[in-house]
Structure formats: C-alpha cells, structure tokens
Amino acid sequence: MSMAQRERQELVGAMAAAGPDAPTLCGRWTVRDLAAHLIVRERRPDASGGIMIKALAGHLERVQNRTAAKPFPELLDLVRTGPPLWSPLKPFDAVANMTEMFIHHEDVRRAAPDWEPRELSAEDEAKLWSTLRRMGRMSYRKAAVAVALETPDGQRAVVKSGPGPEVTLIGKPSELTLHAFGRDEVRIETRGDADAVRTVLELDRSV
C-alpha cells in the first residue's frame, strides 16, 4: 500500500472520529466541506479546474456545496475509495495524492487543541522531503529574503535565493511540508535575523 493510500485511510478514520461539523485547518471548512473538496477534486474534472482557475471558481463552489449536502457516511465512502478508474488522477494516485492526503489528514488532526505530531517512518519522511525540495520553491516564491529548509539530520534545500539575510526553517520533512503548504500549526525552529524570520512566518504560502 502506498503512502497516499495509507494516509487516505487514516484521514477517513480521523474524519469519522471528528464528525462532519468539526473544524479543520482549511479556513472555514468543516470536515464535511473538506470531504466534499476531495471528492470533487477526484470525481468532477468539469469542476475541479476551479481550484486553480478563477473563472471556474463559481462552478466549483456550486458543485462542492451540492456534494457536501450528501449524507456524511456516503462522503466518507467516496473519499475512502479514492479516484475512480476513469479519473485523470487514478494512474498517478501514489504521487499526486501523497502530500494531499497527508496534509488534509493533519488538517483534521491539528484542528483539535490537544494535537501532537505523529511519528512517521523514515521512508515516509524521505518521500515528503523529496517532494518538498521541488514544491518549496513555489511555496516561498513571494519571500523578500532567501529561504532554506533544513532537517534535524542536516539535509538542506534552498527554496528561495536572493540578496540580504537568509532564513532557515528547521524541522522534520513532515513539519516543513505542512508549513510550506500554508499551515502554522507545526513544530519547527528558525534561524536568521528576527525581522526576516517574521516576514517568512507571516508569508502567504499558498501554492
């Protein structure tokens, strides 16, 4: 079973335990809203383009709202089974959905006030690091200073070059991945000029 598949099953378990009206780290979305987002992304290619294309955002919102109105157990089943055979995401599930499922799993877990980080395997951390080294450049592209990511074992990736002071974010790949994708509920350390660090931490990191 791929990491994407394992995270998907654990995400569904976390959603079921939290309940449909529980908050998530996705703005105002509840667990029900997040489930609807995942379903539309994988099963409604006519609407999922609205995630990236503003002209389609209205259609996406309407389809997602109708999807969210389905019974909660049905939503969980649709998330659990993943993209159908005809979905463009199906052949790429292990790659395209690895960070998606991991991040949204944590979106449910870390919306609770008493959350604690999970211990991922070294293999899973390595997979996240490999993806982060590529995607981090997009996440920190708006930074006014240079940004580097560093793991506790010394791996390092510069994700934004530039003049002036460099800010280094230090943490496990899983924690750095969540930060790169806009989450603040993370366990990371920082190194660099205090003002520069603050600008990076407050940065719009949407991809």
Buried (B, 14 or more C-beta within 10 A) or exposed (E): EBBBBBBBBBBBBBBBEBEBEBBBBBEEBBBBBBBBBBBBBBBBEEBBBBEEEEEBBEBBEEBBEEBBEBEBEEBBEBBBEBBEEEBEBBEEBEBBBBBBBBBBBBBBBBBBEEEEBEEBEEEBBEBBBEBBBEBBBBBBEEBBBBBBBBBEEEEEBBBBEEEEBBBBBBBBBBBBBBBBBBBEBBEBEBEBEEEBBEBBBEBEBEE
